[in-house]
């Protein structure tokens, strides 16, 4: 049996980063970028390395460039952690797994460390593959929490549920991470919306602008736990933006989403230090009339545009001024 699974990249449209702080978010997945996992039965268990996991370099400069681009870790640690956490989950639930081994490999075309949820996509695809390979069923609302625990419990990465929820459900998803719901049922309120409600959406990113989301979230969490009033107020504000975004779409008023997305980013920059090139990308997009906010933790932006004329101007401006890649994403 050969199992192949995919998990698509995502863009947070409103509410992030309140997902890790009992907030609300609106997010969407798109097919242009994804992580794919292939798993098949073999006598021994083996994880095959991807090009991001290689340890051969032409010279010291090549090694330095690779570290600057990909960091010190590839996808193998994500797959190992996912397999371990999956096994723990099954043992805890009394699920007896078949005594068989597998070889697993992964591929990903998701731009590295630009806030497009590349790591969680690898974990999500791996959990899906393990569930299929071993014939294990897990309630859909519980899967995102299992995926999140792979990174938070096993790897010590600070993160929230948003990416894992939208990659599990796919498409356009509104999420409410109310603490009461999380405590009582183990998951929040997850609502799939019709992607056709959205206005015209673009994605832009800088291929050489890596942002380590775990570091940013780690700093934020420390301030949140310390009761920083600015952070607490911002989390409430972000959650309100997500709810407003959902409401305007359901009211068939997509033109209101632009201002909500801009407001989301503007509040973020009040509590987060934003790098010069990230700010430049946002400012250039807004200079042609488009809205703009981070899709995740930085390195990529998402926004709305009015028509083809504006998109052409947006693409020309971002490409010529800072070399950004600009696309019209294909919503899942």
Secondary structure per residue as TSV (DSSP state, phi and psi in degrees):
chain	resnum	aa	ss	phi	psi
A	1	X	-	360.0	129.4
A	2	X	E	-111.2	124.2
A	3	X	E	-109.0	129.4
A	4	X	E	-128.0	127.2
A	5	X	E	-131.8	154.6
A	6	X	E	-130.1	154.1
A	7	X	E	-138.2	131.4
A	8	X	E	-93.3	156.4
A	9	X	E	-70.6	167.8
A	10	X	E	-140.6	163.1
A	11	X	E	-132.6	128.5
A	12	X	E	-80.1	119.3
A	13	X	E	-88.1	-32.1
A	14	X	E	-163.6	149.1
A	15	X	S	97.0	-30.4
A	16	X	T	-71.8	142.3
A	17	X	T	-102.1	39.1
A	18	X	G	-77.5	-6.5
A	19	X	G	-62.5	-28.4
A	20	X	G	-86.6	5.4
A	21	X	G	-136.2	38.2
A	22	X	T	61.6	34.0
A	23	X	-	-98.6	-151.0
A	24	X	E	-139.5	146.7
A	25	X	E	-143.2	158.5
A	26	X	E	-125.4	123.7
A	27	X	E	-141.6	161.7
A	28	X	E	-142.9	143.6
A	29	X	E	-102.3	153.9
A	30	X	E	-142.1	153.6
A	31	X	E	-81.0	-11.8
A	32	X	E	-60.7	-35.6
A	33	X	E	-128.4	141.6
A	34	X	E	-160.1	162.2
A	35	X	E	-108.3	138.5
A	36	X	E	-126.4	134.7
A	37	X	E	-119.8	134.2
A	38	X	E	-118.1	131.1
A	39	X	E	-136.0	135.5
A	40	X	E	-149.3	153.2
A	41	X	E	-71.1	135.2
A	42	X	E	-145.2	163.1
A	43	X	S	-60.3	-38.2
A	44	X	S	-116.3	165.5
A	45	X	-	-95.3	125.1
A	46	X	E	-141.4	138.9
A	47	X	E	-109.9	116.7
A	48	X	-	-85.2	135.6
A	49	X	-	-73.4	148.6
A	50	X	-	-95.2	172.2
A	51	X	G	-60.1	-23.2
A	52	X	G	-76.5	-8.5
A	53	X	G	-106.9	7.0
A	54	X	-	-69.0	156.0
A	55	X	-	-126.2	13.8
A	56	X	-	-105.9	134.2
A	57	X	-	-135.8	147.9
A	58	X	S	-66.9	-35.5
A	59	X	S	-166.2	-176.8
A	60	X	H	-64.7	-37.6
A	61	X	H	-63.1	-38.0
A	62	X	H	-63.3	-42.1
A	63	X	H	-61.9	-46.1
A	64	X	H	-61.7	-43.9
A	65	X	H	-63.2	-38.1
A	66	X	H	-66.3	-42.9
A	67	X	H	-64.5	-42.0
A	68	X	H	-63.7	-32.5
A	69	X	H	-83.4	-45.6
A	70	X	H	-111.2	-7.3
A	71	X	-	77.8	-167.1
A	72	X	S	-92.0	-5.2
A	73	X	-	-128.2	138.5
A	74	X	-	-100.6	-144.1
A	75	X	S	-95.7	-12.5
A	76	X	H	-60.8	-43.1
A	77	X	H	-63.5	-33.0
A	78	X	H	-66.2	-42.3
A	79	X	H	-68.3	-42.5
A	80	X	H	-60.2	-45.5
A	81	X	H	-65.8	-38.8
A	82	X	H	-64.2	-43.3
A	83	X	H	-64.4	-41.1
A	84	X	H	-64.8	-46.0
A	85	X	H	-67.5	-36.0
A	86	X	H	-61.9	-43.9
A	87	X	H	-63.3	-42.9
A	88	X	H	-60.1	-43.9
A	89	X	H	-60.7	-47.4
A	90	X	H	-63.6	-40.4
A	91	X	H	-64.4	-42.1
A	92	X	H	-63.4	-35.9
A	93	X	T	-89.8	1.6
A	94	X	T	73.3	25.1
A	95	X	-	-89.8	120.4
A	96	X	-	-90.2	119.2
A	97	X	-	-87.5	143.7
A	98	X	-	-60.5	143.9
A	99	X	S	-82.4	80.3
A	100	X	-	-145.9	150.8
A	101	X	E	-107.1	171.8
A	102	X	E	-148.1	159.1
A	103	X	E	-110.9	136.9
A	104	X	E	-131.9	140.9
A	105	X	E	-138.1	158.8
A	106	X	E	-135.0	154.5
A	107	X	E	-137.0	148.3
A	108	X	E	-148.6	131.6
A	109	X	-	-106.7	13.6
A	110	X	S	-74.1	125.3
A	111	X	-	-52.4	138.7
A	112	X	T	-79.6	131.2
A	113	X	T	51.5	45.2
A	114	X	S	-122.7	25.0
A	115	X	S	76.3	30.7
A	116	X	S	-113.7	20.4
A	117	X	-	63.2	42.1
A	118	X	H	-68.3	-40.5
A	119	X	H	-66.9	-46.3
A	120	X	H	-66.4	-27.4
A	121	X	H	-66.0	-40.5
A	122	X	H	-63.8	-44.1
A	123	X	H	-64.6	-44.8
A	124	X	H	-60.2	-46.2
A	125	X	H	-63.9	-36.1
A	126	X	H	-68.3	-44.6
A	127	X	H	-61.2	-41.3
A	128	X	H	-61.0	-43.5
A	129	X	H	-64.4	-42.8
A	130	X	H	-63.7	-40.8
A	131	X	H	-61.3	-43.0
A	132	X	H	-70.6	-44.5
A	133	X	H	-60.8	-41.5
A	134	X	H	-98.0	0.7
A	135	X	T	66.1	38.0
A	136	X	-	-101.6	131.3
A	137	X	-	-105.4	130.8
A	138	X	-	-125.4	135.1
A	139	X	-	-54.3	133.4
A	140	X	H	-53.2	-45.8
A	141	X	H	-63.3	-20.5
A	142	X	H	-87.1	-19.2
A	143	X	H	-61.6	-44.2
A	144	X	H	-58.2	-37.6
A	145	X	H	-66.9	-37.3
A	146	X	H	-63.8	-44.4
A	147	X	H	-62.2	-44.0
A	148	X	H	-61.7	-39.9
A	149	X	H	-63.6	-25.2
A	150	X	I	-59.0	-45.8
A	151	X	I	-82.4	-40.8
A	152	X	I	-77.0	-45.9
A	153	X	I	-81.4	-44.3
A	154	X	I	-85.4	-35.7
A	155	X	S	-113.4	-5.1
A	156	X	-	67.8	29.4
A	157	X	-	-94.9	128.1
A	158	X	-	-75.9	126.1
A	159	X	-	-160.4	169.9
A	160	X	-	-119.5	-179.0
A	161	X	S	-82.1	-18.7
A	162	X	H	-49.1	-54.1
A	163	X	H	-60.0	-42.0
A	164	X	H	-71.5	-33.8
A	165	X	H	-67.7	-51.6
A	166	X	H	-69.3	-30.6
A	167	X	H	-74.1	-24.4
A	168	X	H	-77.9	-45.7
A	169	X	H	-85.1	-34.7
A	170	X	-	66.6	153.3
A	171	X	S	89.3	-146.0
A	172	X	E	-100.0	121.2
A	173	X	E	-133.9	131.1
A	174	X	E	-98.8	135.8
A	175	X	E	-131.0	133.8
A	176	X	E	-121.6	114.2
A	177	X	-	-100.4	46.3
A	178	X	-	-53.7	130.4
A	179	X	H	-59.8	-38.9
A	180	X	H	-60.5	-42.6
A	181	X	H	-65.5	-45.0
A	182	X	H	-61.3	-39.5
A	183	X	H	-71.7	-37.2
A	184	X	H	-86.7	-39.5
A	185	X	H	-115.7	-7.5
A	186	X	S	86.1	3.7
A	187	X	S	-158.4	166.0
A	188	X	-	-92.6	-160.2
A	189	X	E	-100.1	117.3
A	190	X	E	-118.9	120.4
A	191	X	E	-123.4	119.5
A	192	X	E	-80.4	133.3
A	193	X	E	-115.9	160.9
A	194	X	-	-74.7	117.0
A	195	X	G	-59.0	-21.6
A	196	X	G	-67.2	-11.8
A	197	X	G	-74.0	-18.1
A	198	X	S	-73.6	149.4
A	199	X	-	-75.6	-173.8
A	200	X	-	-68.2	128.6
A	201	X	E	-118.5	141.3
A	202	X	E	-125.7	160.0
A	203	X	E	-126.4	138.9
A	204	X	E	-137.9	144.7
A	205	X	E	-153.7	158.4
A	206	X	-	-106.4	120.2
A	207	X	T	-69.2	-19.4
A	208	X	T	-109.5	20.0
A	209	X	-	-117.4	87.1
A	210	X	-	-88.2	134.5
A	211	X	-	-127.2	120.8
A	212	X	-	-83.8	105.6
A	213	X	H	-63.3	-33.9
A	214	X	H	-61.2	-34.9
A	215	X	H	-68.1	-48.1
A	216	X	H	-60.3	-44.6
A	217	X	H	-68.1	-34.4
A	218	X	H	-63.0	-45.0
A	219	X	H	-62.5	-41.9
A	220	X	H	-65.5	-41.1
A	221	X	H	-63.8	-38.8
A	222	X	H	-61.1	-41.6
A	223	X	H	-68.5	-38.3
A	224	X	H	-64.0	-46.4
A	225	X	H	-65.7	-27.9
A	226	X	T	-81.2	-4.3
A	227	X	T	78.6	28.9
A	228	X	-	-58.1	116.5
A	229	X	H	-57.9	-38.2
A	230	X	H	-62.6	-39.6
A	231	X	H	-71.9	-43.3
A	232	X	H	-61.5	-44.0
A	233	X	H	-64.9	-38.5
A	234	X	H	-64.8	-40.0
A	235	X	H	-63.2	-39.4
A	236	X	H	-64.6	-41.3
A	237	X	H	-63.8	-45.6
A	238	X	H	-58.7	-45.4
A	239	X	H	-60.8	-39.2
A	240	X	H	-64.4	-36.9
A	241	X	H	-63.1	-40.1
A	242	X	H	-63.3	-43.6
A	243	X	H	-65.0	-41.3
A	244	X	H	-62.6	-40.1
A	245	X	H	-62.5	-45.7
A	246	X	H	-59.9	-46.6
A	247	X	H	-63.9	-40.1
A	248	X	H	-69.1	-33.1
A	249	X	H	-70.1	-44.4
A	250	X	H	-66.9	-23.8
A	251	X	T	-88.0	6.4
A	252	X	T	57.1	45.9
A	253	X	-	-125.3	59.7
A	254	X	G	-62.8	-21.9
A	255	X	G	-63.9	-19.9
A	256	X	G	-78.4	-13.7
A	257	X	H	-66.2	-33.0
A	258	X	H	-57.1	-50.1
A	259	X	H	-64.8	-36.7
A	260	X	H	-63.5	-43.4
A	261	X	H	-66.0	-41.8
A	262	X	H	-61.2	-44.2
A	263	X	H	-61.3	-38.4
A	264	X	H	-59.8	-46.2
A	265	X	H	-68.8	-41.5
A	266	X	H	-62.5	-36.3
A	267	X	H	-69.7	-38.0
A	268	X	H	-60.2	-42.1
A	269	X	H	-69.0	-15.2
A	270	X	H	-73.7	-27.3
A	271	X	H	-113.3	-12.2
A	272	X	S	-116.2	139.4
A	273	X	-	-73.3	126.0
A	274	X	-	-109.2	130.5
A	275	X	-	-67.0	156.3
A	276	X	H	-57.8	-44.2
A	277	X	H	-70.4	-33.2
A	278	X	H	-65.3	-44.6
A	279	X	H	-61.7	-39.8
A	280	X	H	-62.6	-40.2
A	281	X	H	-63.6	-44.3
A	282	X	H	-64.7	-46.8
A	283	X	H	-63.9	-38.5
A	284	X	H	-66.4	-41.3
A	285	X	H	-62.5	-43.3
A	286	X	H	-70.1	-25.4
A	287	X	H	-65.8	-21.2
A	288	X	T	-100.0	5.1
A	289	X	T	101.9	-4.1
A	290	X	-	-81.2	156.7
A	291	X	-	-87.3	162.5
A	292	X	-	-159.5	137.1
A	293	X	E	-152.6	166.8
A	294	X	E	-65.1	141.0
A	295	X	S	-76.1	-28.1
A	296	X	S	-146.8	-111.5
A	297	X	S	-101.6	4.2
A	298	X	S	125.9	153.5
A	299	X	S	103.3	-26.6
A	300	X	E	-137.6	147.0
A	301	X	E	-123.8	157.2
A	302	X	E	-131.6	147.8
A	303	X	E	-166.3	-178.3
A	304	X	E	-112.6	155.7
A	305	X	-	-140.0	159.9
A	306	X	S	-85.6	-41.0
A	307	X	S	-160.0	-179.3
A	308	X	H	-63.1	-35.4
A	309	X	H	-61.2	-44.7
A	310	X	H	-66.7	-40.2
A	311	X	H	-62.5	-41.8
A	312	X	H	-60.5	-43.9
A	313	X	H	-66.1	-40.2
A	314	X	H	-60.0	-48.8
A	315	X	H	-64.2	-45.2
A	316	X	H	-61.8	-42.7
A	317	X	H	-66.7	-48.9
A	318	X	H	-68.3	-35.8
A	319	X	H	-71.4	-45.9
A	320	X	H	-73.6	-35.9
A	321	X	H	-81.2	-41.8
A	322	X	H	-133.8	3.5
A	323	X	-	72.5	26.6
A	324	X	-	-77.3	148.2
A	325	X	E	-87.1	130.0
A	326	X	E	-126.6	128.3
A	327	X	E	-134.9	159.6
A	328	X	-	-97.0	105.8
A	329	X	-	-70.2	148.4
A	330	X	-	-93.2	106.0
A	331	X	B	-65.6	138.0
A	332	X	-	-67.4	360.0
